[in-house]
Amino acid sequence: MKKTFALAAAMAAFVGSYAPRAQAADPVVLKLAFPPPPVSFFNGQVLAPWGKEIEEATQGAVTVQIFVGGTVANFGNVYDRVLNGVVELGWGLHGPMGSKFQKSSVTNLPGMLATGSQCSAALWQLIATGVVADEYQGVKPLAVGCFPGSGFVSAKPLRSMDDFKGMKVGVGSKMLGQEVEILGAAGISLNTAEIYQMLQRGTIDASATGWAAVAAFKFYEVSKYGYEAPMGNSTNFLLMNTESFKKLPETAQRVIESKSGAPLTARMGKAGEDETNHGRHMVEQMPGYTISTMPPSDLAKLQKVMQRLIDQWVKDTPDGARVLAACKAELEKARRTM
């Protein structure tokens, strides 16, 4: 009997020495909605690495799970998904939000020439200094970015302003709709994910978009012409649900804030530039694809007619004159330092 008890005690000690240690509390999982395809530069160059940095800095206490391609949110509802707590984080475009980001759309005005990095830095400063901060009540802005210089992709030849007359052109924002109407085209409201099928079916003749989207969404498969024109920058955001942020431990809050803001905005601006250059280079090498740039004679005409749109934006936007002046000042500052 004594031997039996001794053997049992020995086995218990042996098993106990190999028993798994008590596990730490389960990590907090932050769901991030990312409507574009996973091949987007923003996923590979910015969001996935950023999420990994958050996980490492919190020693695994917080992880970021990215849902790509519209699985939990699309361009039209990603802001609402974040605001209502369906997801904790969301990346999206300002344009499809309509008047929600009226002040923030200042960088989208035609003629606001800047690189993606310069535009991103300027827009973040407008938020950080309170000029447009009231548009982000209810959510916590973590970073913003710009895709430089919107243009057009088309199934029909585009070589001058006159070619737009009578065309049906897809647009992702009210401002772009007003711009193409000035050119004599009919603006058809859509989001980026709808462009491919509408071009393929002939529902639209062309679409206002940037080279970054051309690469990510493969618009080169359903268009043969690209037209570059200074129609304004396209802006994007990374937002967090405010209550979700407040529920995090203070150490995790500090980590997220230290890795967001101006540093993350700089990365998003650089990614916008990289993806734009990648998309243009890809299409430029394709046999049979023609890229045209607005000629100087048309640029002068465009600047003259678009000034009416800028004046109307100032009139329609609360404190519009101050926002426009602040944006120009921040862009000038960014141009000097970047």
One Martini backbone bead per residue (centre of mass of N, CA, C, O) as a GRO file, in nm:
protein
  338
    1MET     BB    1   0.058   0.062  -0.021
    2LYS     BB    2   0.299   0.254   0.008
    3LYS     BB    3   0.394   0.216  -0.284
    4THR     BB    4   0.141   0.330  -0.417
    5PHE     BB    5   0.157   0.617  -0.295
    6ALA     BB    6   0.441   0.681  -0.397
    7LEU     BB    7   0.376   0.655  -0.698
    8ALA     BB    8   0.152   0.867  -0.709
    9ALA     BB    9   0.327   1.104  -0.613
   10ALA     BB   10   0.534   1.090  -0.840
   11MET     BB   11   0.336   1.136  -1.077
   12ALA     BB   12   0.227   1.407  -0.983
   13ALA     BB   13   0.499   1.554  -0.993
   14PHE     BB   14   0.556   1.503  -1.293
   15VAL     BB   15   0.300   1.633  -1.414
   16GLY     BB   16   0.328   1.909  -1.271
   17SER     BB   17   0.601   1.989  -1.416
   18TYR     BB   18   0.421   1.982  -1.716
   19ALA     BB   19   0.222   2.178  -1.663
   20PRO     BB   20   0.058   2.433  -1.758
   21ARG     BB   21   0.060   2.746  -1.736
   22ALA     BB   22  -0.090   3.008  -1.655
   23GLN     BB   23  -0.292   3.200  -1.834
   24ALA     BB   24  -0.340   3.472  -1.976
   25ALA     BB   25  -0.528   3.693  -2.066
   26ASP     BB   26  -0.711   3.765  -2.307
   27PRO     BB   27  -0.693   3.936  -2.574
   28VAL     BB   28  -0.754   4.226  -2.732
   29VAL     BB   29  -0.975   4.258  -3.008
   30LEU     BB   30  -0.930   4.454  -3.299
   31LYS     BB   31  -1.145   4.547  -3.541
   32LEU     BB   32  -1.062   4.597  -3.895
   33ALA     BB   33  -1.191   4.780  -4.151
   34PHE     BB   34  -1.113   4.691  -4.512
   35PRO     BB   35  -1.245   4.733  -4.824
   36PRO     BB   36  -1.018   4.662  -4.978
   37PRO     BB   37  -0.804   4.473  -5.106
   38PRO     BB   38  -0.527   4.293  -4.989
   39VAL     BB   39  -0.323   4.421  -5.216
   40SER     BB   40  -0.305   4.670  -5.082
   41PHE     BB   41  -0.073   4.883  -4.958
   42PHE     BB   42  -0.216   4.948  -4.688
   43ASN     BB   43  -0.201   4.665  -4.579
   44GLY     BB   44   0.111   4.593  -4.617
   45GLN     BB   45   0.251   4.887  -4.526
   46VAL     BB   46   0.054   4.966  -4.270
   47LEU     BB   47  -0.168   4.801  -4.107
   48ALA     BB   48  -0.025   4.536  -4.045
   49PRO     BB   49   0.229   4.658  -3.908
   50TRP     BB   50   0.077   4.822  -3.699
   51GLY     BB   51  -0.061   4.585  -3.557
   52LYS     BB   52   0.205   4.446  -3.475
   53GLU     BB   53   0.310   4.679  -3.298
   54ILE     BB   54   0.084   4.673  -3.093
   55GLU     BB   55   0.128   4.384  -2.997
   56GLU     BB   56   0.426   4.417  -2.906
   57ALA     BB   57   0.391   4.669  -2.712
   58THR     BB   58   0.161   4.491  -2.539
   59GLN     BB   59   0.239   4.188  -2.521
   60GLY     BB   60  -0.049   4.076  -2.648
   61ALA     BB   61  -0.301   4.241  -2.525
   62VAL     BB   62  -0.316   4.358  -2.828
   63THR     BB   63  -0.509   4.305  -3.125
   64VAL     BB   64  -0.522   4.310  -3.492
   65GLN     BB   65  -0.808   4.255  -3.703
   66ILE     BB   66  -0.834   4.214  -4.050
   67PHE     BB   67  -1.102   4.316  -4.274
   68VAL     BB   68  -1.136   4.247  -4.605
   69GLY     BB   69  -1.334   4.336  -4.883
   70GLY     BB   70  -1.624   4.384  -4.729
   71THR     BB   71  -1.700   4.179  -4.490
   72VAL     BB   72  -1.794   4.432  -4.269
   73ALA     BB   73  -1.730   4.671  -4.482
   74ASN     BB   74  -1.780   4.961  -4.668
   75PHE     BB   75  -1.748   5.272  -4.802
   76GLY     BB   76  -2.046   5.361  -4.700
   77ASN     BB   77  -2.026   5.216  -4.375
   78VAL     BB   78  -1.760   5.235  -4.203
   79TYR     BB   79  -1.822   5.468  -4.015
   80ASP     BB   80  -2.076   5.341  -3.879
   81ARG     BB   81  -1.933   5.088  -3.771
   82VAL     BB   82  -1.760   5.251  -3.574
   83LEU     BB   83  -1.968   5.428  -3.426
   84ASN     BB   84  -2.146   5.151  -3.340
   85GLY     BB   85  -1.929   4.904  -3.275
   86VAL     BB   86  -1.885   4.672  -3.484
   87VAL     BB   87  -1.613   4.816  -3.495
   88GLU     BB   88  -1.313   4.959  -3.380
   89LEU     BB   89  -1.201   4.983  -3.679
   90GLY     BB   90  -1.149   5.219  -3.970
   91TRP     BB   91  -1.109   5.227  -4.322
   92GLY     BB   92  -1.144   5.522  -4.540
   93LEU     BB   93  -1.337   5.751  -4.726
   94HIS     BB   94  -1.458   6.069  -4.742
   95GLY     BB   95  -1.636   6.101  -4.997
   96PRO     BB   96  -1.885   5.890  -4.929
   97MET     BB   97  -1.987   6.080  -4.671
   98GLY     BB   98  -2.030   6.353  -4.777
   99SER     BB   99  -2.113   6.609  -4.545
  100LYS     BB  100  -1.960   6.507  -4.294
  101PHE     BB  101  -1.669   6.613  -4.451
  102GLN     BB  102  -1.662   6.914  -4.553
  103LYS     BB  103  -1.400   7.037  -4.438
  104SER     BB  104  -1.203   6.799  -4.516
  105SER     BB  105  -1.249   6.858  -4.837
  106VAL     BB  106  -1.039   7.084  -4.900
  107THR     BB  107  -0.813   6.895  -5.038
  108ASN     BB  108  -1.018   6.833  -5.293
  109LEU     BB  109  -0.971   7.076  -5.426
  110PRO     BB  110  -0.899   7.226  -5.695
  111GLY     BB  111  -0.545   7.305  -5.697
  112MET     BB  112  -0.435   7.134  -5.440
  113LEU     BB  113  -0.119   7.106  -5.465
  114ALA     BB  114   0.023   6.782  -5.370
  115THR     BB  115   0.146   6.551  -5.204
  116GLY     BB  116   0.060   6.295  -5.011
  117SER     BB  117   0.230   6.387  -4.765
  118GLN     BB  118   0.148   6.685  -4.755
  119CYS     BB  119  -0.159   6.648  -4.738
  120SER     BB  120  -0.164   6.473  -4.483
  121ALA     BB  121  -0.027   6.671  -4.289
  122ALA     BB  122  -0.233   6.900  -4.321
  123LEU     BB  123  -0.490   6.747  -4.230
  124TRP     BB  124  -0.392   6.668  -3.949
  125GLN     BB  125  -0.355   6.962  -3.849
  126LEU     BB  126  -0.657   7.038  -3.873
  127ILE     BB  127  -0.730   6.843  -3.645
  128ALA     BB  128  -0.520   6.906  -3.413
  129THR     BB  129  -0.609   7.232  -3.416
  130GLY     BB  130  -0.946   7.229  -3.468
  131VAL     BB  131  -1.060   7.311  -3.753
  132VAL     BB  132  -1.201   6.992  -3.808
  133ALA     BB  133  -1.273   6.826  -3.538
  134ASP     BB  134  -1.597   6.829  -3.532
  135GLU     BB  135  -1.618   6.582  -3.754
  136TYR     BB  136  -1.506   6.361  -3.507
  137GLN     BB  137  -1.738   6.310  -3.342
  138GLY     BB  138  -1.747   5.979  -3.184
  139VAL     BB  139  -1.451   5.961  -3.282
  140LYS     BB  140  -1.108   5.843  -3.331
  141PRO     BB  141  -0.849   5.985  -3.475
  142LEU     BB  142  -0.541   5.838  -3.604
  143ALA     BB  143  -0.553   5.900  -3.926
  144VAL     BB  144  -0.440   6.034  -4.242
  145GLY     BB  145  -0.483   6.052  -4.610
  146CYS     BB  146  -0.334   6.076  -4.949
  147PHE     BB  147  -0.423   6.085  -5.284
  148PRO     BB  148  -0.275   6.190  -5.555
  149GLY     BB  149  -0.428   6.307  -5.810
  150SER     BB  150  -0.691   6.298  -5.974
  151GLY     BB  151  -0.857   6.110  -6.233
  152PHE     BB  152  -0.901   5.898  -6.526
  153VAL     BB  153  -1.103   5.631  -6.650
  154SER     BB  154  -1.151   5.472  -6.984
  155ALA     BB  155  -1.326   5.347  -7.280
  156LYS     BB  156  -1.262   5.630  -7.389
  157PRO     BB  157  -1.130   5.886  -7.527
  158LEU     BB  158  -0.884   6.109  -7.353
  159ARG     BB  159  -0.746   6.460  -7.425
  160SER     BB  160  -0.979   6.660  -7.330
  161MET     BB  161  -1.235   6.849  -7.216
  162ASP     BB  162  -1.427   6.795  -7.463
  163ASP     BB  163  -1.458   6.474  -7.418
  164PHE     BB  164  -1.679   6.498  -7.175
  165LYS     BB  165  -1.908   6.554  -7.344
  166GLY     BB  166  -2.182   6.341  -7.263
  167MET     BB  167  -2.072   6.185  -7.039
  168LYS     BB  168  -2.044   5.909  -6.812
  169VAL     BB  169  -1.936   5.971  -6.470
  170GLY     BB  170  -1.780   5.843  -6.212
  171VAL     BB  171  -1.844   5.924  -5.860
  172GLY     BB  172  -1.738   5.963  -5.497
  173SER     BB  173  -1.837   6.273  -5.492
  174LYS     BB  174  -1.975   6.578  -5.494
  175MET     BB  175  -1.734   6.733  -5.605
  176LEU     BB  176  -1.680   6.559  -5.855
  177GLY     BB  177  -1.957   6.604  -5.976
  178GLN     BB  178  -1.919   6.909  -6.021
  179GLU     BB  179  -1.669   6.890  -6.203
  180VAL     BB  180  -1.789   6.718  -6.442
  181GLU     BB  181  -2.016   6.917  -6.506
  182ILE     BB  182  -1.828   7.144  -6.599
  183LEU     BB  183  -1.724   6.948  -6.840
  184GLY     BB  184  -2.019   6.810  -6.949
  185ALA     BB  185  -2.094   6.587  -6.755
  186ALA     BB  186  -2.233   6.300  -6.599
  187GLY     BB  187  -2.281   6.224  -6.270
  188ILE     BB  188  -2.212   5.905  -6.110
  189SER     BB  189  -2.287   5.759  -5.825
  190LEU     BB  190  -2.015   5.593  -5.645
  191ASN     BB  191  -1.805   5.335  -5.558
  192THR     BB  192  -1.513   5.180  -5.603
  193ALA     BB  193  -1.637   4.880  -5.616
  194GLU     BB  194  -1.827   4.966  -5.885
  195ILE     BB  195  -1.654   5.040  -6.135
  196TYR     BB  196  -1.592   4.783  -6.290
  197GLN     BB  197  -1.885   4.697  -6.373
  198MET     BB  198  -1.972   4.972  -6.504
  199LEU     BB  199  -1.759   4.962  -6.726
  200GLN     BB  200  -1.820   4.679  -6.839
  201ARG     BB  201  -2.138   4.755  -6.902
  202GLY     BB  202  -2.162   5.078  -6.977
  203THR     BB  203  -2.285   5.271  -6.757
  204ILE     BB  204  -2.005   5.395  -6.794
  205ASP     BB  205  -1.733   5.574  -6.951
  206ALA     BB  206  -1.618   5.684  -6.673
  207SER     BB  207  -1.374   5.752  -6.397
  208ALA     BB  208  -1.303   5.897  -6.100
  209THR     BB  209  -0.956   5.840  -6.029
  210GLY     BB  210  -0.679   5.664  -5.915
  211TRP     BB  211  -0.396   5.470  -5.948
  212ALA     BB  212  -0.433   5.306  -5.693
  213ALA     BB  213  -0.714   5.183  -5.774
  214VAL     BB  214  -0.632   5.057  -6.042
  215ALA     BB  215  -0.457   4.839  -5.908
  216ALA     BB  216  -0.640   4.716  -5.676
  217PHE     BB  217  -0.913   4.689  -5.892
  218LYS     BB  218  -0.844   4.643  -6.202
  219PHE     BB  219  -0.927   4.874  -6.423
  220TYR     BB  220  -0.746   4.789  -6.673
  221GLU     BB  221  -0.955   4.566  -6.776
  222VAL     BB  222  -1.198   4.816  -6.842
  223SER     BB  223  -0.966   4.999  -6.966
  224LYS     BB  224  -0.772   5.227  -7.213
  225TYR     BB  225  -0.785   5.506  -7.047
  226GLY     BB  226  -0.595   5.788  -6.932
  227TYR     BB  227  -0.653   6.093  -6.723
  228GLU     BB  228  -0.471   6.374  -6.629
  229ALA     BB  229  -0.594   6.578  -6.350
  230PRO     BB  230  -0.644   6.858  -6.124
  231MET     BB  231  -0.905   6.740  -5.909
  232GLY     BB  232  -0.779   6.646  -5.658
  233ASN     BB  233  -0.770   6.493  -5.362
  234SER     BB  234  -0.778   6.181  -5.197
  235THR     BB  235  -0.918   6.086  -4.888
  236ASN     BB  236  -0.827   5.929  -4.570
  237PHE     BB  237  -0.901   5.700  -4.287
  238LEU     BB  238  -0.841   5.633  -3.927
  239LEU     BB  239  -1.068   5.487  -3.701
  240MET     BB  240  -1.207   5.500  -3.362
  241ASN     BB  241  -1.382   5.390  -3.115
  242THR     BB  242  -1.419   5.560  -2.830
  243GLU     BB  243  -1.510   5.340  -2.625
  244SER     BB  244  -1.295   5.131  -2.698
  245PHE     BB  245  -1.060   5.305  -2.607
  246LYS     BB  246  -1.149   5.354  -2.304
  247LYS     BB  247  -1.140   5.035  -2.229
  248LEU     BB  248  -0.856   5.047  -2.228
  249PRO     BB  249  -0.573   5.039  -2.108
  250GLU     BB  250  -0.356   5.290  -2.057
  251THR     BB  251  -0.115   5.154  -2.193
  252ALA     BB  252  -0.263   5.099  -2.463
  253GLN     BB  253  -0.337   5.389  -2.528
  254ARG     BB  254  -0.045   5.493  -2.547
  255VAL     BB  255   0.043   5.315  -2.778
  256ILE     BB  256  -0.160   5.406  -2.993
  257GLU     BB  257  -0.087   5.710  -2.982
  258SER     BB  258   0.224   5.676  -3.049
  259LYS     BB  259   0.137   5.515  -3.339
  260SER     BB  260  -0.006   5.768  -3.424
  261GLY     BB  261  -0.089   6.024  -3.607
  262ALA     BB  262   0.172   6.167  -3.759
  263PRO     BB  263   0.329   5.900  -3.818
  264LEU     BB  264   0.092   5.749  -3.959
  265THR     BB  265   0.031   5.966  -4.167
  266ALA     BB  266   0.304   5.944  -4.312
  267ARG     BB  267   0.260   5.648  -4.403
  268MET     BB  268  -0.001   5.698  -4.563
  269GLY     BB  269   0.116   5.903  -4.762
  270LYS     BB  270   0.335   5.715  -4.878
  271ALA     BB  271   0.143   5.490  -4.973
  272GLY     BB  272  -0.013   5.666  -5.174
  273GLU     BB  273   0.229   5.720  -5.355
  274ASP     BB  274   0.317   5.429  -5.415
  275GLU     BB  275   0.045   5.332  -5.538
  276THR     BB  276   0.034   5.540  -5.760
  277ASN     BB  277   0.301   5.467  -5.902
  278HIS     BB  278   0.237   5.171  -5.947
  279GLY     BB  279  -0.018   5.204  -6.120
  280ARG     BB  280   0.102   5.371  -6.349
  281HIS     BB  281   0.331   5.180  -6.431
  282MET     BB  282   0.157   4.939  -6.501
  283VAL     BB  283  -0.014   5.076  -6.728
  284GLU     BB  284   0.218   5.193  -6.904
  285GLN     BB  285   0.313   4.884  -6.990
  286MET     BB  286   0.055   4.844  -7.148
  287PRO     BB  287  -0.073   4.733  -7.421
  288GLY     BB  288  -0.300   4.982  -7.547
  289TYR     BB  289  -0.243   5.197  -7.330
  290THR     BB  290  -0.363   5.535  -7.267
  291ILE     BB  291  -0.191   5.833  -7.158
  292SER     BB  292  -0.315   6.148  -7.055
  293THR     BB  293  -0.254   6.503  -7.038
  294MET     BB  294  -0.340   6.796  -6.956
  295PRO     BB  295  -0.324   7.066  -7.125
  296PRO     BB  296  -0.237   7.393  -7.079
  297SER     BB  297  -0.494   7.516  -7.205
  298ASP     BB  298  -0.688   7.359  -7.011
  299LEU     BB  299  -0.579   7.449  -6.737
  300ALA     BB  300  -0.670   7.741  -6.758
  301LYS     BB  301  -0.970   7.679  -6.786
  302LEU     BB  302  -1.005   7.513  -6.528
  303GLN     BB  303  -0.926   7.728  -6.319
  304LYS     BB  304  -1.157   7.921  -6.390
  305VAL     BB  305  -1.410   7.730  -6.347
  306MET     BB  306  -1.324   7.615  -6.055
  307GLN     BB  307  -1.355   7.873  -5.885
  308ARG     BB  308  -1.658   7.847  -5.846
  309LEU     BB  309  -1.642   7.598  -5.663
  310ILE     BB  310  -1.472   7.720  -5.439
  311ASP     BB  311  -1.667   7.950  -5.367
  312GLN     BB  312  -1.902   7.758  -5.295
  313TRP     BB  313  -1.763   7.607  -5.068
  314VAL     BB  314  -1.722   7.845  -4.881
  315LYS     BB  315  -2.028   7.910  -4.857
  316ASP     BB  316  -2.124   7.604  -4.759
  317THR     BB  317  -1.905   7.625  -4.533
  318PRO     BB  318  -1.829   7.627  -4.223
  319ASP     BB  319  -1.585   7.844  -4.207
  320GLY     BB  320  -1.449   7.828  -4.497
  321ALA     BB  321  -1.228   8.050  -4.514
  322ARG     BB  322  -1.058   7.948  -4.275
  323VAL     BB  323  -1.006   7.661  -4.377
  324LEU     BB  324  -0.866   7.736  -4.642
  325ALA     BB  325  -0.638   7.905  -4.519
  326ALA     BB  326  -0.525   7.680  -4.336
  327CYS     BB  327  -0.460   7.480  -4.559
  328LYS     BB  328  -0.261   7.652  -4.721
  329ALA     BB  329  -0.061   7.687  -4.484
  330GLU     BB  330  -0.002   7.382  -4.440
  331LEU     BB  331   0.096   7.321  -4.725
  332GLU     BB  332   0.332   7.519  -4.725
  333LYS     BB  333   0.477   7.393  -4.486
  334ALA     BB  334   0.510   7.109  -4.613
  335ARG     BB  335   0.676   7.198  -4.864
  336ARG     BB  336   0.925   7.305  -4.691
  337THR     BB  337   0.966   7.007  -4.519
  338MET     BB  338   0.913   6.768  -4.774
   0.00000   0.00000   0.00000
